[in-house]
Amino acid sequence: MSTLALDPSVPLSRLYISFWVPTALLTAALLLKLPTIIRLWRDPLLRAVGGVLLFACTVFVFCMPSMIHRVNALTGVPNFAAPWCYSLITANCGAGLLFIVTWRNGLPERSAVTRRATWWIVSGYAAVVVALWVLFALADVPVERVRDLDTYYARTPFMREEILLYLLAHTVACALSSRLIWDWTRDRGLDAWLRWGLRLLGAGYALSLLYDASKVTAVVARWVGGESDWLSTDLAPPVASLSAILLAAGFILPHAGQALHDRYRTGLAHHRLGPLYRLLRSASGPGPRFSLRAPAELRLTRRETYIRDALLPLARRVDADLTRRAYAAAIDLGHPVERARGLAAAVGVLDAIENGGPGRTADLDPTGLLRDISAISAALRRPKDLATVRASAGATPTASVRVPE
């Protein structure tokens, strides 16, 4: 079994890395997905994600040396934890393969390919789990082995077949999952977070094949009279842990990465509207009340709403002739069209605040100001360019309003 011994010579840090780190990451991935799974429980794909993560967490919890010993002691059957852990590993393999097939090819009710694949996966891995328990019942394994069960009983009738069966089921699932995922990563149209998540999942499943190779090599060495137990007891556990870490990161990254990216974009948009917001607040009065507990999206909505509410009456005092002259001046000074439009609108807003303006001309569209709030705020962050355009357009600024930076 892929565990470390209950042995004082085994460093605690090694035990921690081999079991608690992947368990913590897998639990974090499950907790991140759990609200969505509960909210959209009828979605079979989300249920499959929850099942994969739950099985993965359970595998590492029950494969801990202390837990193996407790299960054996609780049942009173030496090595009862062996078929139990093998069954959890096999179920996790089947759930992972089922999830990837469904995710890749569509839900069973929509895809005949997925229906057939689902039937074969569920039937095949359920049969393997049943066979594991039958073989354990037939085997004679009286000596409890916590660290080296796979190699210690490698030549024992029926237990030998059980060990080989679970390793074969694990290898097939990891190989197929890795192949499906790597093929998927080459598809166009995937967003960056999903692509990197798939790459981590693919790497995790590929690394699991090294776990299988080390286990099989150690078992085969026992069959031929050799001894390479270190491959099973010392190499396989950390490989399995690293594989689990990559898999957990692969599940976390698309969800958390996209959430952080959206939060960053929202915060950036909120920050970029700051100059225009501060300018209008100095002219129109206090803005929306700030709250650290308010979501970033709500703070951005409040700031946008305040700016639009303040600009709408201000548009009636904007000099349309001045904004046209400012736009022409900005173009003559070599500014791109988008920036020139923002500079011209900012000149008009500043003039309306400072001087009251001569009144809106008939052809001024107030919705233009509302449409260009990001460009106006960006122009206010370029005070030197703004001052040059204002001077070129013939504006007469006063010292009563300071342009925020």
N, C-alpha and C positions, 0 to 999 in steps of 0.2 A: 504494500500500500504506500502511496506517495506521502509519507509522513516522516517527521523527525522523531527520534527516540525520546522517551522519558528518561533522560540520561543527564546527570549534572555536568557532563563534559560538553554537552551541546550548549553553546553560548545563547543567552536569553535574547540578544539582539538578532541572532540568526533566526530564532523561533518567531520573533516579532515580525521580521521582514517577510518570512515565508508564509505567514498566516494572517496576521492582523492588518498589515498594509493593504493587501488585495481585498480582504473582507471589508475594511473601512471604505475603500474606493467603490467597491461594488454596492455597498449599502448607500453611499452618497449618490451613486447613479440611480438606484432604486427610489430614493427619496426625492430626487429631482423629477423623476418621471411620475411618481405616485399621484400628485394632484391631477395631472392630465388623465392618468389611467382611471381614477375614480370618477372624474367629471365625464369622461367619454367611455364608460365601462363597456358599452355595447360594441365598441370597435374591437374586432378580434386581433388586429395588429398590435394595438396597445396592450391588450391582455397578454399577447405573446411576449412582448418586451418585458412586462412585469414578471411573467413566468421564468424567462431566461435569467433575469437578474436575481430573482428569489432563489432559484435552484443553485445559481453560482455562489451566492452567499452561504446557502445551506451546505454546499460541498465543503467550503473552507472551514466552516464552523465544526462540522462533524469529522473532518479529517485531521483536526488538531489532536496531538497525542493524548492530552488529558481527556478529551471527549471520547476518543476511541476506547480508552481504558474504562471510562464510566459506562459506556454503552455495553461493553463486554460484562462488566461487573453487574450492571442492572439486570441484564437478561440471564446471567448465569451461564451463558454459552461462550466458550472460548472462541474468540475471533468472530463473534456475531457481527461486529462492526464492519467486517470485510465485505460481505454481500450488501450490507446497508449502504456503505460508502460507494461501492461499485455501482449500485443501482442509482444513487444520486448523480454520480458522474455520467452514467449512461443517459438518464433522463435529461440532464442538462445538455448533453450533446444533441439529443433528439430535439429538444426545445429550441436550441440555437439554430440548428439546421432548418427546422420548421419555420422559425421566424424569418430567416434570411430568404428562404424560398417564397414565402408569402409576401415579404417586403419587396422582393425583386420582381415577382411575376403577377402580383395582384391578389386580391382576396379570393378565397375558395369559391364563393358564390358568383364570382365574375370570371374566373379562369378555369377552364377544364384542365390545363396543365397543372395548376396549383392543386386542384382537387385530387388528381392522381398522385402527385408528389406527397401531399398531406397523408393520403391513405397509406402509402408505402412507408413513410417515415414513422407514423404513429404505430402501424402494425409491426414493423420491423423492430423498433426499439422497445415496444412493449413485450415482444417475444424474447428479446435479449434479457430484459429485466426478469422475466419469469424463469428463463433458463439459468440465470445466475443463482437464484434461490434454490432451484432444483439441484444444480451441481453442488452447491454448498451442503445441502442436506445429504447428498451421497458421499461427500468427501469426509476423510478422517483427519481433522486438524485440531488435536487436543492441546497443543502448546500455544499459548497466546504470544503473538508477535506484533509488536507495535511499530517497529521501525522497518523490518525487513521481511514482511509477510510474503511479498511477491517472489522474492528469491528463495526464501526458506522453504516454501511449499511449491517451488517451481516444478518439481518432479513428482509431486503427490497426485495420484489418480483423482480425477474429477476437479480437484482444486487447480490443477495445471490447466485444464480446459477452461475453467472459470476465469482465471487470470488472463489467458490468451483471448477469451471472448470479449471481456470488457475493454482490453487494449485494442482489439480489432474494431469494435464499435466506435471507440473514441477516435481512432485513426481515420476511419472512413468519414466520420462527421466533420472532423477538422479539415481533412483534405478537400472534401466537397465544399465546405463553407468558405475556405480560403480561396478556392478556385472561383466560386460564384462572386465573391466580393471583389477580387482583383479584376475579373471581367467587367464588373459593374463600374469600377472606378474609371474605366476608359470611356464611359458614356458621356456624351456632351449634355450640357444643360444642368449638371449638378452644381449647386452652390458650393463655395469654397469650404464652408464648415462641414457639410455633409461629405464632401470628397475626402477631407482629412480624417473625419471620423471613420469612414470606410477603410482608409489606408491603415489606421490604427487597428481596426477590427481584423483586417486581413493579416497584418503583422502578428497580431495575437494568436490567431488560429494557425498561422504558419509556424510560430514558435512552439505551439502545442505539439506539433509533429516531432520536434526535437525531444520533448518529454516522452512521447511514445517510443521514439527510436532508442532512447537511453533505457527505458524500461524493458523493451523487447530484447535489446542486446544483452542486458544483465540476465534475463530469464533464459535466453538461448545459451548463454555461456554456462549456466547451471546444467542445462540439458546435456551438453557435451563434456561435462566434467570440469569445466573451468570455473573461474570466480571473478566476476566484475561487479560485485554487489554495490560498489561505490557509485556506479552509474544510476542505480535505482534509489539509493539512500541519500546520496550527497548531491548529485547533479539534478535529478528529476524534480525534487521539491522546489528549489529556487527558480528553475525554468518554468514550472507551472505557475508560480507566484508572479513572475514577470509577465507571463502570458495573460494572466488574469488582470494585471494592472493595465496592460495595453487594451484589453477588451473593455474594461471599465471606462478607460479614457475614451475609447471609441464610441461608447454609448453616451458619455457625458458631453463630449465636445460639440456635436451638432446642436444639442439643446442649449447648453450653457454658453457656448461660443456665440450662437445667434442671439441669445438673450443679452449677453454683454455687448455685442455689436450694436443691437438696437438701442440699448441704454446709452452707449457712447454717442450714437448719432443723435439721440434725443437731447442728451446733455450738451452736445456741440451746437445743435440748433438753438437751444435755450441760451447758451453763452453768446452766440453770434448776434442774437437779437438784443443783447444787452445795451449797446450804445443808443439805439433808437428808443428802447424802453426808458432809459434814464433821461434822454432828452425830452420825451413826451411827459414823463413824470414830473420833471422840473417845470413844465408849462401847464400841465393839466391836473396836477394834484397826485396824491398817494396812489400807488399801484396795488395789485392784489396782495393780500397778506401772505407772507412767506411761511412755509412749514416744512421742517426737515422730514416729517413723516409722510408728506404728500408724495405720491409717485412722480417720477420724472416726467411721465407723459402728461400728468395733470398740471404740473408746474409750467410745462411748455404751452399747454392749451390756455392756461390762465394768462400767460404773458402775451400770446398771440391775440387773445380776445381783448385784452387791455389796449394793445397797440392799435387794433382795428377800430375799437370804439373811440379812441382818442383821435385817430387820423380822419375818421369820417366827417366830423364837424369842421376839422381844420382844413379839409379840402376846399371848403367854400371860400377860404381866404387865400388860396394859392394863386399866384400870378402865372397863368398859363403861358403868357408871352415870355416871362423870365425863364420858365423851365425849358421852353423851346430854344431860347438863346443859350442856355446852359448846356443843353444836349449838343447843339452845334459846336459850342466851344470845346466840349469834352472830346468830340470826334476830331476836331481840328488839332487838339493836343495829342492825338494818337491813342486814345483809350479805346478798348474794344466796345462793341455795341452794348453788351450787357452792362458793363461797368459804367459806360457813358449814361445809360438810362438811369442807373442808380444814383450817379452823381447829380444828374439834372433834377431828379425827384428830391434828393436831399437838399439841394439849393432852394427848391420851391418850399419845402417844409420849413427850413430855417428862416427863410424870408417871411413866411406867414406867421411864425412864432415871434420873430423880432419886430417886424414892422406892421403886422396886421394885413398887409397886402392891399392892393387896390380893389379887391373883390374878384370873384371867379368869373372868367370869361365864359361865354356860352359853349365853347367847344372843349372845355376841360372835362375829362372823364374821371370822377373821383375814385372809381374802382381801380384805376391804374395805380394809385398810391397803395391801395390794399393788396394789389397783386405783386407789387415790387418791394414789400417790406424787408425781405432778406437783402435785396440789392441796396436799399436805402441804408440799412444798418451797416452793410459792408462799406458803403461810401463814407459813413461817419467814422469808420476806423482808419480812414486815409485823410487826415486833416490837411495835409499839405496839398494833395491833389484837389481836395474840396475847396480850399481857399483860392487856388489858382483858377479853377473853373468859375467860382463866384465872381472873382475880379474880372475875368474875361467876359462874363455875361452881363456885367454892369450892375451887380447887386450892391446894395449899400448896407453891409452888416453893421450891427451895433455891438456894444460890449455887454449888453444885458443878458445874453445867452451864451454859455460856454459850450463848445462842441465837445461831447464826451468822447473819450478814446477807449 
